[in-house]
Amino acid sequence: MSTPSNPPTPTPPAINYILSFLLVGLAWGLTTPFIRRAARDHQPPAHPILSSPGVASSWLRTKVYGGVLAVVDLLRNPRYAVPLVVNLTGSVWFFLLIGKAELSLTVPIVNTLAFLFTVVGEWWVEGKVISRETMLGMLLSVGGIALCVQSKNF
């Protein structure tokens, strides 16, 4: 008796993986400077509950309320929330990607791209100058990834 065999699942084209790596790197790296700037520039409103005698009597309760209200205020700020949602979406894409792609390539490629896009994002958002040493580090990172990819092909 012969057993039915499942046909092999077709592997997606390499361009799908490349685009996926780029999207996750963009989502992680390019949003980081926007999140940092929004958090740094955020001016939370005063909360009367923190200065009321009932809450202020307990140091722990004041700290807990203050922390919760700070997080809520930050998440209600679209300058912070939108890049955060994009960043977290990149994390979901990453976990979907590592289920399909080669793990030993996916992690270094995505993290390197996140680093590269963070540097570009800092230049764009904050006007930071990309130093010669940073540029050299970026080139070495790309070269290291190229070596990793090349070693998997042979």
FILUMVO-210995 format. One record per residue: residue number from 0; residue in three letters; x, y, z of N, C-alpha, C in turn. Coordinates in pm, whole numbers, plus 50000, padded with zeros to 5 digits. Example, Ala and Ser with C-alpha at 12.3 -4.5 7.8 and 13.67 -1.06 7.14 Angstrom:
REM FILUMVO-210995
num residu n.px n.py n.pz ca.px ca.py ca.pz c.px c.py c.pz
0 ALA 51319 49431 50780 51230 49550 50780 51320 49670 50780;
1 SER 51285 49775 50708 51367 49894 50714 51290 50003 50787;
REM end
This chain:
REM FILUMVO-210995
num residu n.px n.py n.pz ca.px ca.py ca.pz c.px c.py c.pz
0 MET 50080 49883 50000 50000 50000 50000 50085 50124 50000;
1 SER 50047 50219 49923 50122 50343 49920 50049 50448 50004;
2 THR 50127 50528 50069 50067 50634 50150 50067 50762 50069;
3 PRO 49961 50839 50083 49958 50964 50006 50065 51060 50059;
4 SER 50134 51119 49968 50238 51213 50009 50190 51355 49984;
5 ASN 50227 51438 50076 50192 51578 50060 50290 51643 49964;
6 PRO 50238 51724 49874 50332 51793 49785 50414 51893 49866;
7 PRO 50538 51913 49827 50622 52007 49902 50565 52149 49890;
8 THR 50571 52218 50000 50522 52356 49998 50622 52443 49923;
9 PRO 50573 52523 49832 50666 52606 49755 50728 52713 49845;
10 THR 50855 52738 49822 50923 52841 49900 50899 52976 49831;
11 PRO 50873 53079 49910 50852 53211 49849 50979 53262 49782;
12 PRO 50963 53350 49686 51082 53405 49620 51167 53485 49719;
13 ALA 51293 53499 49688 51386 53570 49775 51346 53715 49796;
14 ILE 51283 53777 49697 51242 53916 49710 51143 53934 49824;
15 ASN 51060 53834 49851 50966 53841 49963 51041 53852 50096;
16 TYR 51146 53773 50110 51226 53780 50232 51299 53913 50243;
17 ILE 51355 53958 50133 51427 54085 50134 51335 54199 50174;
18 LEU 51216 54204 50115 51120 54308 50151 51076 54295 50297;
19 SER 51060 54172 50344 51022 54151 50483 51131 54200 50578;
20 PHE 51256 54167 50548 51367 54215 50630 51370 54368 50633;
21 LEU 51353 54429 50515 51354 54575 50508 51239 54638 50587;
22 LEU 51120 54579 50576 51005 54634 50648 51023 54626 50799;
23 VAL 51072 54514 50847 51093 54501 50991 51204 54596 51037;
24 GLY 51313 54604 50961 51420 54696 50995 51372 54841 50996;
25 LEU 51291 54877 50898 51233 55011 50895 51142 55034 51016;
26 ALA 51056 54938 51043 50960 54954 51153 51031 54967 51287;
27 TRP 51139 54895 51305 51213 54902 51431 51305 55023 51437;
28 GLY 51381 55044 51331 51485 55145 51336 51437 55287 51313;
29 LEU 51355 55308 51213 51316 55443 51178 51220 55504 51280;
30 THR 51145 55421 51351 51052 55475 51449 51119 55513 51581;
31 THR 51232 55456 51611 51298 55479 51740 51328 55627 51765;
32 PRO 51387 55702 51671 51410 55844 51697 51281 55924 51717;
33 PHE 51175 55886 51647 51046 55955 51664 50989 55929 51803;
34 ILE 51000 55805 51849 50951 55770 51983 51031 55845 52088;
35 ARG 51162 55847 52073 51247 55915 52171 51218 56064 52176;
36 ARG 51205 56127 52059 51177 56271 52056 51041 56302 52119;
37 ALA 50940 56221 52089 50807 56245 52145 50809 56227 52297;
38 ALA 50882 56127 52346 50889 56105 52491 50967 56218 52559;
39 ARG 51072 56264 52496 51154 56371 52554 51079 56503 52557;
40 ASP 51002 56533 52451 50932 56661 52439 50795 56660 52506;
41 HIS 50753 56546 52554 50617 56534 52611 50604 56615 52739;
42 GLN 50500 56696 52745 50469 56776 52864 50335 56727 52919;
43 PRO 50335 56635 53015 50208 56582 53066 50131 56688 53142;
44 PRO 50000 56681 53134 49919 56776 53210 49923 56744 53359;
45 ALA 49891 56843 53438 49885 56821 53582 49763 56735 53614;
46 HIS 49780 56645 53707 49671 56557 53749 49634 56589 53893;
47 PRO 49514 56643 53914 49474 56681 54050 49469 56562 54146;
48 ILE 49447 56444 54093 49438 56327 54182 49569 56301 54255;
49 LEU 49681 56340 54191 49812 56317 54254 49838 56413 54369;
50 SER 49770 56527 54369 49792 56623 54477 49680 56623 54580;
51 SER 49580 56537 54560 49470 56532 54658 49520 56463 54785;
52 PRO 49467 56503 54902 49517 56450 55029 49502 56298 55043;
53 GLY 49399 56238 54983 49378 56094 54997 49485 56011 54929;
54 VAL 49527 56054 54813 49628 55979 54737 49768 56013 54788;
55 ALA 49789 56141 54816 49923 56185 54855 49967 56127 54990;
56 SER 49872 56075 55067 49908 56020 55198 49991 55893 55187;
57 SER 49980 55824 55074 50055 55700 55056 50161 55720 54948;
58 TRP 50288 55704 54984 50396 55721 54888 50382 55621 54773;
59 LEU 50354 55495 54805 50341 55391 54704 50225 55420 54610;
60 ARG 50112 55459 54665 49995 55488 54583 50023 55606 54490;
61 THR 50092 55707 54538 50128 55822 54454 50218 55779 54339;
62 LYS 50315 55695 54367 50407 55648 54262 50333 55562 54159;
63 VAL 50245 55474 54206 50171 55387 54114 50079 55471 54027;
64 TYR 50000 55560 54088 49911 55646 54010 49991 55734 53913;
65 GLY 50099 55789 53962 50183 55873 53877 50237 55797 53758;
66 GLY 50282 55674 53779 50333 55592 53669 50226 55556 53568;
67 VAL 50110 55515 53617 49999 55478 53528 49954 55600 53448;
68 LEU 49939 55714 53513 49895 55835 53444 50000 55882 53342;
69 ALA 50128 55866 53372 50234 55903 53278 50227 55816 53152;
70 VAL 50205 55687 53170 50194 55596 53055 50071 55630 52971;
71 VAL 49958 55653 53039 49835 55686 52967 49851 55818 52891;
72 ASP 49911 55918 52955 49933 56046 52887 50021 56029 52764;
73 LEU 50125 55949 52777 50216 55927 52665 50147 55853 52551;
74 LEU 50068 55751 52584 49998 55675 52480 49888 55755 52412;
75 ARG 49837 55856 52479 49735 55942 52419 49798 56047 52327;
76 ASN 49928 56059 52329 50000 56154 52244 50027 56086 52109;
77 PRO 49965 56133 52000 49986 56066 51871 50131 56070 51822;
78 ARG 50207 56171 51862 50347 56177 51821 50427 56061 51880;
79 TYR 50378 56004 51988 50441 55889 52051 50372 55760 52009;
80 ALA 50238 55761 52010 50161 55639 51989 50174 55584 51848;
81 VAL 50173 55670 51748 50178 55621 51609 50311 55550 51580;
82 PRO 50427 55611 51610 50551 55536 51587 50561 55410 51673;
83 LEU 50504 55414 51794 50507 55296 51879 50427 55181 51817;
84 VAL 50310 55212 51762 50228 55109 51698 50301 55052 51576;
85 VAL 50366 55137 51498 50443 55088 51382 50557 54999 51430;
86 ASN 50626 55040 51536 50736 54963 51592 50686 54826 51640;
87 LEU 50576 54825 51710 50521 54697 51760 50471 54610 51647;
88 THR 50419 54673 51542 50378 54596 51424 50499 54528 51361;
89 GLY 50613 54598 51362 50737 54536 51314 50774 54413 51395;
90 SER 50746 54415 51524 50773 54298 51608 50685 54181 51568;
91 VAL 50560 54209 51536 50469 54101 51490 50520 54046 51358;
92 TRP 50558 54134 51266 50612 54089 51137 50736 54004 51159;
93 PHE 50821 54045 51254 50944 53970 51282 50912 53828 51328;
94 PHE 50817 53814 51419 50784 53680 51468 50721 53594 51359;
95 LEU 50648 53655 51269 50597 53579 51154 50711 53541 51061;
96 LEU 50807 53630 51047 50920 53606 50957 51011 53496 51008;
97 ILE 51039 53494 51139 51131 53391 51188 51069 53252 51182;
98 GLY 50938 53245 51164 50875 53115 51144 50899 53059 51005;
99 LYS 50935 53146 50911 50952 53104 50772 51097 53111 50723;
100 ALA 51170 53210 50767 51305 53234 50714 51409 53166 50801;
101 GLU 51528 53160 50749 51642 53103 50820 51673 53190 50943;
102 LEU 51664 53132 51061 51680 53207 51185 51818 53269 51198;
103 SER 51920 53194 51160 52057 53245 51176 52087 53361 51081;
104 LEU 52003 53384 50983 52018 53500 50896 51920 53611 50933;
105 THR 51800 53572 50971 51695 53671 50997 51732 53766 51109;
106 VAL 51776 53712 51220 51805 53796 51337 51916 53897 51308;
107 PRO 52033 53855 51257 52136 53957 51232 52098 54055 51122;
108 ILE 52029 54009 51019 51992 54099 50910 51896 54206 50961;
109 VAL 51793 54164 51033 51692 54259 51080 51752 54355 51182;
110 ASN 51834 54304 51273 51895 54393 51372 51993 54491 51308;
111 THR 52067 54447 51209 52157 54537 51138 52078 54645 51063;
112 LEU 51972 54605 50997 51889 54703 50927 51825 54800 51025;
113 ALA 51783 54752 51141 51727 54841 51242 51832 54944 51286;
114 PHE 51956 54899 51305 52065 54990 51340 52085 55094 51230;
115 LEU 52091 55050 51105 52112 55142 50994 52000 55245 50984;
116 PHE 51876 55198 50997 51762 55290 50987 51752 55381 51109;
117 THR 51800 55337 51225 51803 55425 51342 51900 55539 51318;
118 VAL 52015 55510 51263 52114 55615 51233 52055 55713 51132;
119 VAL 51993 55662 51028 51931 55750 50928 51817 55831 50991;
120 GLY 51739 55767 51077 51629 55836 51145 51678 55946 51236;
121 GLU 51788 55922 51308 51845 56027 51393 51894 56144 51309;
122 TRP 51949 56116 51194 51993 56222 51104 51872 56303 51057;
123 TRP 51764 56232 51023 51644 56296 50969 51567 56372 51078;
124 VAL 51545 56310 51192 51461 56367 51297 51535 56471 51379;
125 GLU 51656 56438 51419 51729 56525 51511 51840 56604 51445;
126 GLY 51865 56577 51318 51970 56648 51248 52110 56607 51290;
127 LYS 52123 56488 51350 52255 56442 51393 52342 56414 51271;
128 VAL 52466 56452 51284 52563 56428 51178 52611 56283 51189;
129 ILE 52616 56216 51076 52667 56078 51075 52819 56087 51064;
130 SER 52885 56051 51172 53031 56063 51177 53097 55959 51087;
131 ARG 53224 55979 51063 53301 55886 50981 53305 55748 51046;
132 GLU 53318 55746 51180 53324 55618 51252 53191 55544 51242;
133 THR 53081 55620 51253 52949 55557 51240 52930 55503 51099;
134 MET 52970 55580 51001 52958 55535 50862 53041 55409 50839;
135 LEU 53161 55406 50898 53244 55286 50887 53176 55168 50954;
136 GLY 53117 55190 51071 53045 55084 51140 52927 55033 51058;
137 MET 52858 55125 50992 52746 55085 50907 52794 54999 50791;
138 LEU 52903 55040 50728 52958 54964 50616 53007 54826 50661;
139 LEU 53073 54821 50776 53120 54692 50828 53002 54601 50864;
140 SER 52896 54659 50916 52777 54579 50948 52717 54518 50823;
141 VAL 52705 54598 50718 52651 54549 50592 52745 54442 50534;
142 GLY 52875 54465 50544 52971 54364 50497 52961 54235 50575;
143 GLY 52942 54243 50705 52925 54123 50787 52800 54046 50750;
144 ILE 52692 54116 50724 52569 54051 50682 52588 53985 50546;
145 ALA 52657 54053 50456 52684 53995 50324 52764 53865 50338;
146 LEU 52861 53862 50430 52937 53739 50453 52848 53628 50510;
147 CYS 52758 53663 50600 52667 53563 50657 52578 53503 50548;
148 VAL 52523 53590 50463 52436 53543 50356 52516 53457 50258;
149 GLN 52636 53501 50224 52720 53427 50130 52757 53291 50187;
150 SER 52782 53283 50317 52822 53154 50376 52705 53055 50377;
151 LYS 52584 53103 50380 52467 53014 50378 52438 52962 50238;
152 ASN 52486 53031 50137 52461 52990 49999 52556 52880 49953;
153 PHE 52663 52854 50028 52757 52751 49985 52759 52637 50079;
REM end
